[in-house]
């Protein structure tokens, strides 16, 4: 294992789906073998848009972490922790907010995009505007050298780099500038062809039963021009074929048969149900095991949070010294 630290996290939105698996977890599983990895359940980030109703956050944290463990994250190899259980994230966020220009936050591309997408919620809050800065604190508190991101997240990472440069310029060299670990993940469409998302009700969950997965596959959009079995299809625009490319060994053969009109959509979906369920069976089994040991899951997160806190406290000693804010005297009350 190399000495470089990697930080990544997910907002707890509940049980994970195939989009989460290919978009993040597949990469996390690889990285934990080669880096010092910190994987965070970002529950404070959940509040940036869900502050008005926090009733599901607690359950969502444990559902999400259970899926992480079921997919193969190893707490002996990586640090699995909960953001709100390491309060130094908030302390560093506060200090960074003192020196970060407002214009830097307002120009983050996803800020206005999400304001448009979530018109039903009041997001005119500092928490929502400042969540990229909280992300910066999440990364810098561990002096992470690498951050796994997709191309759509590069603007957030660049803000972190700018904040690190500004802090180092003002107060001295404390933070490394984190580099992107660009991950190319396949696009996993939802059952209706849009991006897979629980909010669209088009997701295939990792924890779905065989029957639920099969039922989801039956509802998947296919080529509207392929009505009869012998009609020539266009698999490049078909959700079912996109899934075949991820799970079915003979995907190329199915592509050719679809184009030739020698396989119908019912048979095509049936084969996908077989291969997808076979791939998900080991994850389901592990999830059932971890769900029966939820106390152990919580202990893993508690222990991981304590390990993360040791590093975060050490960083804050450096930060306080740089900013010339003395820490409490030994034995003094906070």
C-alpha positions as CSV (number, residue, x, y, z in Angstrom):
1,X,0.0,0.0,0.0
2,X,1.4,3.4,-0.9
3,X,1.5,6.3,1.5
4,X,-0.9,8.5,-0.4
5,X,-4.3,9.3,1.3
6,X,-7.5,9.1,-0.7
7,X,-10.8,10.7,0.6
8,X,-14.2,10.0,-0.9
9,X,-17.8,10.0,0.4
10,X,-21.5,9.6,-0.4
11,X,-24.5,11.5,0.9
12,X,-26.7,9.0,2.7
13,X,-29.8,8.7,0.5
14,X,-30.6,5.1,1.6
15,X,-30.0,1.8,-0.1
16,X,-27.7,2.0,-3.1
17,X,-28.5,1.2,-6.7
18,X,-26.5,0.0,-9.8
19,X,-25.6,3.6,-10.7
20,X,-24.0,4.1,-7.2
21,X,-22.2,0.8,-7.6
22,X,-20.6,1.5,-11.0
23,X,-20.3,5.3,-10.4
24,X,-18.3,5.0,-7.1
25,X,-18.1,1.6,-5.3
26,X,-16.3,-0.3,-8.1
27,X,-13.6,2.3,-8.0
28,X,-13.5,2.4,-4.2
29,X,-13.0,-1.4,-4.0
30,X,-9.9,-1.0,-6.3
31,X,-8.5,2.0,-4.4
32,X,-8.6,0.4,-1.0
33,X,-6.0,-2.1,-2.1
34,X,-3.4,0.5,-3.1
35,X,-4.0,3.7,-1.0
36,X,-4.8,4.8,2.5
37,X,-8.5,5.3,1.9
38,X,-11.1,7.2,4.0
39,X,-14.7,6.6,3.0
40,X,-17.2,8.9,4.5
41,X,-20.9,8.8,5.1
42,X,-21.6,12.5,4.5
43,X,-24.6,13.0,6.7
44,X,-23.9,16.8,7.1
45,X,-24.0,17.1,3.4
46,X,-27.4,15.5,3.3
47,X,-28.7,18.4,5.4
48,X,-27.7,21.0,2.8
49,X,-30.8,20.1,0.8
50,X,-32.8,17.9,3.2
51,X,-32.7,20.2,6.3
52,X,-36.5,20.6,6.4
53,X,-37.0,16.9,7.0
54,X,-34.2,14.9,8.6
55,X,-36.3,11.9,9.7
56,X,-34.7,9.5,7.2
57,X,-31.0,10.5,7.6
58,X,-30.2,8.1,10.4
59,X,-31.8,5.0,8.7
60,X,-30.2,6.1,5.4
61,X,-26.7,6.1,6.9
62,X,-26.9,2.5,8.0
63,X,-28.6,1.3,4.8
64,X,-25.8,2.9,2.8
65,X,-22.9,1.6,4.9
66,X,-24.5,-1.9,5.0
67,X,-24.4,-1.8,1.2
68,X,-20.8,-0.7,1.2
69,X,-19.8,-3.7,3.4
70,X,-21.9,-6.0,1.3
71,X,-20.1,-4.9,-1.9
72,X,-16.7,-5.6,-0.3
73,X,-15.3,-2.5,1.5
74,X,-13.0,-3.9,4.1
75,X,-12.8,-2.0,7.4
76,X,-9.4,-3.6,8.0
77,X,-8.1,-2.0,4.9
78,X,-9.9,1.3,4.7
79,X,-11.4,3.7,7.2
80,X,-15.2,3.9,7.1
81,X,-16.5,6.8,9.1
82,X,-19.4,9.2,9.6
83,X,-18.8,12.9,8.8
84,X,-20.8,14.3,11.8
85,X,-18.9,12.1,14.2
86,X,-15.6,13.9,13.4
87,X,-16.4,17.5,14.4
88,X,-13.1,18.8,13.2
89,X,-14.6,18.9,9.7
90,X,-17.0,21.6,10.9
91,X,-14.1,23.5,12.6
92,X,-12.0,23.6,9.5
93,X,-15.0,24.5,7.4
94,X,-15.6,27.5,9.6
95,X,-12.0,28.7,9.4
96,X,-12.0,28.2,5.7
97,X,-15.2,30.2,5.3
98,X,-13.4,33.2,6.8
99,X,-11.0,33.5,3.9
100,X,-12.9,32.1,1.0
101,X,-14.3,34.8,-1.4
102,X,-18.1,34.6,-1.9
103,X,-17.7,34.7,-5.6
104,X,-15.8,31.4,-5.6
105,X,-18.8,29.6,-4.2
106,X,-21.3,31.4,-6.5
107,X,-19.5,30.4,-9.6
108,X,-19.5,26.6,-8.9
109,X,-21.4,25.2,-11.9
110,X,-23.6,22.8,-9.9
111,X,-24.9,25.5,-7.6
112,X,-27.2,27.1,-10.1
113,X,-27.9,23.8,-11.8
114,X,-29.2,22.2,-8.6
115,X,-31.1,25.4,-7.7
116,X,-33.0,24.9,-11.0
117,X,-33.5,21.1,-10.5
118,X,-34.8,21.4,-7.0
119,X,-37.3,24.2,-7.4
120,X,-39.7,22.7,-4.9
121,X,-37.2,23.2,-2.0
122,X,-35.9,26.4,-0.5
123,X,-32.2,26.2,-1.1
124,X,-31.4,29.9,-0.6
125,X,-29.4,29.0,2.5
126,X,-25.7,29.4,3.4
127,X,-25.4,25.7,3.9
128,X,-26.4,25.0,0.3
129,X,-24.2,27.7,-1.1
130,X,-21.3,26.6,1.1
131,X,-21.5,22.8,0.7
132,X,-18.5,22.8,-1.8
133,X,-16.4,24.5,0.9
134,X,-17.5,21.8,3.4
135,X,-16.4,19.3,0.8
136,X,-13.0,21.1,0.7
137,X,-12.7,20.8,4.4
138,X,-13.6,17.1,4.2
139,X,-10.7,16.6,1.8
140,X,-8.1,18.9,3.4
141,X,-8.7,17.7,7.0
142,X,-7.0,14.4,5.9
143,X,-4.4,16.2,3.7
144,X,-5.7,13.9,1.0
145,X,-3.4,13.7,-2.0
146,X,-5.9,12.0,-4.3
147,X,-9.7,12.4,-4.7
148,X,-11.6,10.0,-7.0
149,X,-14.0,12.1,-9.1
150,X,-15.8,12.0,-12.4
151,X,-15.3,14.8,-14.9
152,X,-18.5,16.4,-13.7
153,X,-17.0,16.9,-10.3
154,X,-13.7,18.5,-11.3
155,X,-15.0,22.0,-10.6
156,X,-15.6,21.1,-7.0
157,X,-12.1,19.7,-6.7
158,X,-10.6,22.7,-8.3
159,X,-12.3,24.9,-5.6
160,X,-10.6,22.7,-3.0
161,X,-7.3,23.3,-4.7
162,X,-7.9,27.1,-4.8
163,X,-8.8,27.1,-1.2
164,X,-5.7,25.2,-0.2
165,X,-3.5,27.6,-2.2
166,X,-5.1,30.6,-0.6
167,X,-4.7,29.2,2.9
168,X,-1.1,28.3,2.2
169,X,-0.4,31.7,0.8
170,X,-1.9,33.5,3.8
171,X,-0.7,31.3,6.7
172,X,2.0,29.0,5.5
173,X,2.3,25.7,3.8
174,X,-0.1,23.4,5.6
175,X,-2.2,21.6,2.9
176,X,-1.2,19.7,-0.2
177,X,-3.2,20.4,-3.3
178,X,-5.2,17.3,-3.9
179,X,-5.1,15.7,-7.4
180,X,-8.0,14.2,-9.2
181,X,-8.2,10.4,-9.6
182,X,-10.3,10.5,-12.7
183,X,-12.5,7.4,-12.9
184,X,-14.3,6.4,-16.1
185,X,-17.4,4.6,-15.1
186,X,-20.1,3.3,-17.5
187,X,-23.3,5.3,-17.6
188,X,-26.0,3.2,-16.0
189,X,-29.5,4.3,-17.2
190,X,-32.6,3.9,-15.1
191,X,-35.4,1.7,-16.2
192,X,-37.0,4.6,-18.1
193,X,-33.8,5.6,-19.9
194,X,-33.0,8.6,-17.7
195,X,-30.1,8.7,-15.3
196,X,-30.7,6.1,-12.6
197,X,-32.0,7.8,-9.4
198,X,-34.3,6.8,-6.6
199,X,-36.0,10.2,-6.9
200,X,-37.0,9.2,-10.5
201,X,-38.3,5.8,-9.2
202,X,-36.3,4.2,-12.0
203,X,-33.5,2.5,-9.9
204,X,-32.5,-1.1,-9.6
205,X,-31.3,-1.5,-6.0
206,X,-28.4,-3.7,-5.0
207,X,-30.7,-5.0,-2.2
208,X,-33.7,-5.8,-4.4
209,X,-34.9,-9.4,-4.3
210,X,-34.6,-11.6,-7.4
211,X,-38.4,-11.1,-8.0
212,X,-38.0,-7.3,-7.6
213,X,-35.1,-7.1,-9.9
214,X,-36.8,-9.3,-12.6
215,X,-39.9,-7.1,-12.3
216,X,-37.8,-3.9,-12.8
217,X,-36.2,-5.4,-15.9
218,X,-39.6,-6.2,-17.4
219,X,-40.5,-2.5,-17.1
220,X,-37.3,-1.3,-18.9
221,X,-37.7,0.8,-22.0
222,X,-36.7,-0.9,-25.2
223,X,-36.6,0.1,-28.9
224,X,-40.1,1.5,-29.6
225,X,-39.6,0.5,-33.3
226,X,-39.1,-3.1,-32.5
227,X,-42.6,-4.4,-32.0
228,X,-42.4,-8.0,-33.3
229,X,-39.6,-10.5,-32.7
230,X,-38.4,-10.4,-36.3
231,X,-38.3,-6.6,-36.4
232,X,-34.8,-5.3,-36.7
233,X,-33.8,-3.5,-33.5
234,X,-31.5,-0.6,-32.5
235,X,-29.7,-1.8,-29.4
236,X,-27.6,1.4,-29.1
237,X,-30.6,3.2,-27.7
238,X,-32.0,0.4,-25.6
239,X,-31.7,0.4,-21.8
240,X,-31.8,-3.4,-21.7
241,X,-28.9,-3.7,-24.0
242,X,-26.9,-1.1,-22.0
243,X,-27.4,-3.4,-19.0
244,X,-26.3,-6.4,-21.0
245,X,-23.0,-4.7,-21.8
246,X,-22.4,-4.6,-18.0
247,X,-23.5,-8.1,-17.0
248,X,-24.0,-10.5,-19.9
249,X,-21.0,-12.3,-21.4
250,X,-22.6,-12.7,-24.8
251,X,-23.7,-9.0,-25.1
252,X,-22.1,-8.6,-28.5
253,X,-24.0,-11.7,-29.8
254,X,-27.3,-10.2,-28.4
255,X,-26.5,-7.0,-30.2
256,X,-26.2,-8.8,-33.5
257,X,-29.3,-10.8,-33.0
258,X,-31.3,-7.7,-32.1
259,X,-30.2,-5.9,-35.2
260,X,-30.9,-9.0,-37.3
261,X,-34.4,-9.5,-35.8
262,X,-33.7,-12.9,-34.4
263,X,-34.3,-12.2,-30.7
264,X,-37.3,-10.4,-29.2
265,X,-37.5,-8.0,-26.3
266,X,-39.1,-10.5,-23.9
267,X,-36.3,-13.1,-24.4
268,X,-33.7,-10.3,-24.2
269,X,-35.1,-9.1,-20.9
270,X,-35.3,-12.7,-19.6
271,X,-31.6,-13.2,-20.3
272,X,-30.7,-10.0,-18.5
273,X,-32.7,-11.0,-15.5
274,X,-30.6,-14.2,-15.3
275,X,-27.2,-12.5,-15.6
276,X,-28.1,-9.5,-13.4
277,X,-29.5,-11.7,-10.6
278,X,-26.5,-14.0,-10.7
279,X,-24.2,-10.9,-10.3
280,X,-26.3,-9.5,-7.4
281,X,-26.7,-12.8,-5.5
282,X,-23.4,-12.5,-3.6
283,X,-24.1,-8.9,-2.7
284,X,-27.5,-9.9,-1.5
285,X,-26.1,-12.7,0.6
286,X,-23.5,-10.4,2.2
287,X,-26.1,-7.7,2.8
288,X,-28.4,-10.2,4.6
289,X,-25.4,-11.2,6.8
290,X,-24.5,-7.6,7.7
291,X,-28.1,-6.6,8.2
292,X,-28.3,-9.3,10.9
293,X,-25.3,-7.8,12.6
294,X,-26.2,-4.1,12.5
295,X,-24.5,-3.6,15.9
296,X,-21.3,-4.7,14.2
297,X,-21.9,-2.2,11.4
298,X,-22.3,0.6,13.8
299,X,-19.2,-0.5,15.7
300,X,-17.2,-0.4,12.5
301,X,-18.3,3.2,11.8
302,X,-17.6,4.2,15.4
303,X,-14.1,2.8,15.3
304,X,-13.5,4.3,11.8
305,X,-14.7,7.7,13.1
306,X,-12.2,7.5,16.0
307,X,-9.4,6.6,13.6
308,X,-10.4,9.5,11.3
309,X,-10.6,11.8,14.3
310,X,-7.0,11.2,15.3
311,X,-5.8,12.4,11.8
312,X,-8.3,15.3,11.8
313,X,-7.1,16.5,15.3
314,X,-3.5,16.4,14.1
315,X,-4.4,18.5,11.1
316,X,-6.2,21.0,13.2
317,X,-3.1,21.4,15.4
318,X,-1.2,22.5,12.3
319,X,-4.1,24.7,11.2
320,X,-4.4,26.5,14.5
321,X,-0.7,27.0,14.7
322,X,-0.7,28.5,11.2
323,X,-3.6,30.8,11.9
324,X,-2.1,31.7,15.3
325,X,-5.1,30.5,17.3
326,X,-3.8,28.7,20.3
327,X,-5.4,25.4,21.3
328,X,-6.6,24.8,24.9
329,X,-4.0,24.3,27.6
330,X,-3.5,20.7,28.7
331,X,-6.2,19.9,31.3
332,X,-8.1,23.1,30.6
333,X,-11.8,23.0,30.0
334,X,-13.0,23.6,26.4
